[in-house]
Amino acid sequence: MKRKIKEPGLKRENPQTIRFNSRELSAINQYCEKFKVTNKAKFMREAIITEILKKFDENYPTLWDDDQLRLF
C-alpha cells in the first residue's frame, strides 16, 4: 500500500490540550461507542474544524463589511 503524499504545510506540529468534565467525557465516549469512532483525535479535530468553517460561511464578509478580519 502506498502512502499519500501530504502537502508540506499541513503537518500537524501544533499540539493543543482540551479538558472535559465527567459528563462531557461520558457523552463523547457514548457517542464514539455508538457510532464506532475509533480515532477520537480525528473525530474531535473534524468536529471543531467543521464548526469553524460553518461559522465562517455564515458570517462571510460582504462588500459593505470593510472592517472584517480576513483569516484566509
N, C-alpha and C positions, 0 to 999 in steps of 0.2 A: 504494500500500500504506500502510495506516495504522499508525502506531507504537503499541505498547502503552503505556498509562499505568501507570507503576510506582508502587508505594507510596512515599511520601516518605522513610520511614526506611530503605529498602533500597538506597539509592545506595551504591555501593562507594567509600568515601573513605579506607579504612584499608589502605595497602599493607603487605605482608609480603614478606620475602625468604626463600627456601628454597634450600639448597645440596645438590647431589647429587655423589657420587663418580662416577668414569667408568663403573663397572659399572651403577650405578643409572640413570644417564642413558641408557646404552645400552639397558637393559631398557625404559625409558619410551619411547624412540624406536622400538624394535622393536614395542612394543605399539601405539603410535599409527599406525605404518605398516601393521601387520597389520589393525587394526580401523578404519582410515581416520578417525582422530581428527584433525580439522582445527583445533580450538581447544584447545590444551593447557592454557591457564589455566582454562577452563571445566571440562575433564576433571579436573584436579587439585583444583579447588575442590569439585566434586561428590563426588570420591572421599574427600576429607577430611571434608566435612560428613556424608556417608553413614556413615562410620566413627564419627564423634562421636555421631550420632543413634542408631546401633546400640548403642553403649556406654551411652548414657543409658537406652535401652529395657531393656537387660539389667540395669542397676543402679538401676532405678526405686525410690525410697524407699517403704517400706511404712508401715503405721500405727505400727509399733514402731520406726521409724528417726527419732526426733525430732531427732537431731543432723545429719541430712543437709542439705547445702547445696542450696538451690533456685536453679537457674540461670535458669529461665524462669518 
